[in-house]
């Protein structure tokens, strides 16, 4: 009995360590991609004030949601954090792009950029991610109900 509990504890500990390691690796990879991409974005950041802080905040929140979602894999919470990521992307884009129309003054020239098409396409893709998370959560719960539900006795 003690050996069984000890083996179960070790198995659970291995699962937790594996999930934590996998989540950490994914988080580090996303940050590495961000730092590599920042090298290409840096010249534009000089013209747009606050771009670096804005992108760093986005990447930090996205990575936190991704790591928590990965750490909770195998539970229904994984899908909640997937949905939270999709909603965060939509909300962040709406807030950062001011509804899709941006205007700025650069060296005495007023620039007006209409990014509504980009915003709509990105929002549709994020909403597809949200729908995917919701459907996966429903599927997870239905599979869980099938496994733990009462046995159905057929009367044939």
Buried (B, 14 or more C-beta within 10 A) or exposed (E): EEEEEEEEEEEEEEEEEEBEEBBEEBBEEBEEEBEEEBEEEEEEBEEEEEBBEBBEEBBEBBBBBBBBBBBBBEEEBBBBBBBBBBBBBBEBBBEBBEEBEBEEEEEEEEEEEEBEEEBEEBBEEBBEBBEBBBEBBEEBEEEEEEEEEEEEEEEE
